[in-house]
């Protein structure tokens, strides 16, 4: 007998079903902020998770690869013979099959983000790879490269009760350039539990390509999540060169254009799911052009409305946070 989870992510409804209670619990903990009771109407996106052997197992391919085949609106994906996904784009219904729980969790999590992300893009809501936070009524977006230490920065920020979190990885930018909360679980590289957080609020997420992460459940920091949208006051473009001392300075808005283009317009570092994004139909190409136009307009809106700064982060986390706090409140 299958159990169901239901999520409402800014108007995109998702139903996830499985007879495996453990994998459902993983997905529930990932998207807990958006969990809702079952609705009377069918969800926009429906996904079934099957913790069973893959049908028609193929010979393993190179690590991390997949094979895709299309039949009309239905795409079939084979992940090295270890897992398979069949997704009907017209019906927005899919099935993920994998006997390995870690891999089933990863593929299911990314599938939800990919399908929801595409529908949000078309509604004018765009995820940006960055750290979104609020502090004493001010809202900031920090852009850092993948592995740049956003979660480390968040954990230090959390020590100050005035900080509010929009997202430590992919805050949501709305049609008018305002930031909306998009809190998932926090993730930090490694597989050892973190001190200072309850053990039952942490779990290990083992990924195919990038190694394990410790995930910290939303329930641990729910009271620190921003309660409403906010106008972005500062776009802070960051870097972390070896041996540098922390510093921050104001720059012209166009100085952060490249980072915004990479992290918002292209969505580098945002879980988009290339295996679902690129499809051969003309309708799909038209939708991608629509998304590109909307993201471009969102980027320009941010450049017009927010001030810009460049920050250099050092190895001293408290000092990094101190200079950001001072900067955002005095500006």
N, C-alpha and C positions, 0 to 999 in steps of 0.2 A: 504494500500500500504506500502510495506516494504522499509525502507532506509538502506543503507549499509555503513559500515566503513571498511577501508582497512589498514592493518599494515604490515610493513616489519621489522622483528626483526632478524637482522643478517642473512638474507637469508631465514628465515622461514616466509612465507606469511600467513596472517590471514584475513579472512573476517567475519565480525559480522553484522548480519541483524536483524532488528526488526521494527515493526510498531509503537513502543512506542519511541517517540523522547527523552523523559527524560532519559530512561535507556541507550539509545545509547550515550547521552551526558555524562553520568557518565563514560562509558567505554572509550569514546574519551578522557576525561580528565585524566583518569588513564594511558593511553598508548600514550599520545600526542607526545612524542619524536619519536615514530615509525610510526606515521600516514603518509600515502602515498596516492596518487590518485589511482583510480581503474586501475588495469592492464588488459591486454587483455586475459591473461590466468587465469584459476581458481586458487584460493588460495590453499595453502597446507592444511590449517585447516579452516573449515567453521562451524560457530556456529550461530544458530538462537535463539533469546530471545523472549519469549512470556509472557507478563504480563497479564495472564488470569488464571482462576481456574485450579487446577491440575486435570487431568482426572483420574478416578478410584481412588478417594481419599481413603487412608487406615486409620486405626485407629492410633492415635499418638503413637509413641514408646517413649523410654526414651530420655531425652533431648540431643540434639547434635548427635543423631545416624542416620544412614541411612540403608536401606535394598537394596541389590544389587542382580540382577539376570541376567544371561547371556544366550544369544541365538546366537551361533556362534560368530561372531566378534562384536555383538551388546550387549552393557551393558545398563541395565535400573536401575536407582537409584531412590529410594523414600526417601525423607527427612521428616520423621514424618508425611507424608500426607500434608505437607505445600508446598513442591516443588518436582519436578521430573526432571530428566535428562535422555535422551536417547542418547547414543553415539556409533557410528559405527567406530571402530578403523581402520578397513581396508580402509574405504572411508575417514577417518578423518573428519567426519561430525557429529554434535550434535545439540540437541535442549534442551533448559532449559525452563521450564514452572513454573511460580510462580506468584501469584497475589500480593505478598508483595514486594514492590520495594526494600527495604533494603536487603532482603534475595536474591532476583533475582540478584541484583548488586554483592553481595558477591560471590554467586555461579558462576556467569559468569566470574568475575575477576579471581577467582581461577582456573576455567576451562581453560581459555586462558593461564595462567601461567603454568599449568600442562602440557598441550599438547605442547606448545612452548618449555618448559624446557626439555621435553623428546627428542624432535627432535634436540635441541641444544646440549644436552649431546652426542647424536650420531654423531654430527658434530665435537665434541671435544671442545665445549664451555660450561663451567660449572659455574653455579651460586654458590657463596659462601655466607654464612650468615655472613655478616660483613659490615664494613664501609670502602669504598674505596675513597681516596682523593688524590689530588695533591697539592703541595706547593713549589713554587719557583723551579720548575723542578724536584722535588723529588716526588715519588709515594709511598703511604703507604696503608696497609691493616690492619685495627684494628678489632680484633675478640673479641666480647663481647657476653655474654649469652643473651637469650631472655629477654627483659625488662631491659637490662643493661645500657640503656641511649644513644644509638647511635644517635637518632634524636636530643636529647638535645645537644650532642656534635657537631652535624652538625650546629645547629642553632647558636651556639657560634662561630664556625669556620667561618660562613658566614659573621661575622662582619669584618673579614680581607679580603679585596678584592683580596689578592694573592691566597686564597684557591680556588681549583677547585674540584667539586664533580663528582665522578664516579657513586656512588650509596650509599644511606644511609642504605641500607638493604641487597641488593644482587648484588654486582658488579659481572661482568662476567670475568672469567679467560679463555683465549684462549689457543690454542694448544701449544704455546711456552711459556706458563706461564705469558703472558702479560695481564694486566688488560684493559678491554674495558668498556666504559660507558654503564650503564644499568639504566638510571634514570626513576623512576616512580614518583608518587606524594610522598611528605613527609607525614609521619603520626606520630602523637603524641597523647598519651593517653588523654582522656577527651572529653567533648562535648562543651567546651566554646571557642569562637574565640580567636585567639592569637593576642596580640597587636603587632604593627609593620609590619603587613602584611595586604594587602587590603582585605576587607570583601568578595568581590566577587571572590577572589582567594582561599577561604576556604569553606569547607563543612564538614558535620558530616557523618561519616561512622559507622553505627550501625551493629555490628557483632554478630553472634549467641552465641559464647562462651566467647569471651574475652572483651566484653564491647565496648563502643564507642571510636572512634578516630576522631581527627580533621585532615582532609587531606588538605595539602597545594599544590595547583596546580603547575605543572611544569612551567607554564607561569610566575609565581612569581620569579623563580630563574633560568630561562633558561640560562641567560648569565653567570651563575656560574658553568655550567656543563662542564666537560672536553671535549675538542674538538676532542681528538684523544686517541688512546690506549697509555699505558705507561708501561715500565718495572718496576716491583715492587721492590723497594729498601728495604723496611722494612715490615716485618710481626710483628705486635705488639699485643701480647696476653694480654687482659685486664681483670680487675676485679674491683668491686666497693664495698669493705667491709665497713660496717657501721663505721663511725667515723675515717676513715683513712685519712691521708694526701697524696696529689698527689706525686707520684714518678715514675721514669722510669729507667730501667737498661738494659744493653745488656745481652743476654743469648745465649747459643748454639742453633743452629737451631733445634736440636731434642727436645728441651724444649717446642717448640710450636707444636710438632707433634700431641699430643692428641687433641688440639683445632682445628687444621687443619682437622684432621680425622672426628671430630664431625661436623664441619661447612661446609666442602667441600666434603669429601668422603661420609659421611652419609647424609649430607644436612639437619641436624637438624635446624629448624627455616626457611628453604627455602620452599616456597609454592610449594609442589610437587603433592599434591592431591592423598592421599592413595587410594581413591576409583577408581582412574584411573590407578594408577601405578601397583597395584598387580592384575594380570590377570592369569587365569588358563592355557592358551595355552603354549605349549613348545616354540613357537616362541617368546612369550613375555618374558619367562624366559631367553632365549638366549640373547635377547636385553638387559635385566637387567644385565647380566654378562658382556656384552660388555661395558655398561655404567660404571659398577664398575671398569673394567680394565682401561678405559679412565680416570676416576676420580682419580684412584690410580696413574697413570702416571703423571697427572697434579699436584697432591700433591707432588710427588717426585721432579718434575721440580721446583716447588716453593721452596722446602727445599734446593735445590742445588744452586739456583740463588739469593735468597734474604737473607738479614741479619735478625736477630730476636731480639726482645726485649720484656720485660714484663713491663706493666704499671699498676699502682694502681691509680684509679680515686677517687677523694674525692667529697665533696658536693659543692666545689667552681669551677663552670664551667670555668670562665676565667683562673684560675690557671691550670686546667686540659689541656686546649688548649695551654697555654703558654709553658708548659713543653714538649708537643708533638712537637710544632713548633721548639723549640730550639734543641730538639733531632734530628729531621729528617733533619734539615739543617746543623748541625755540623757533622753528620755522613757521 
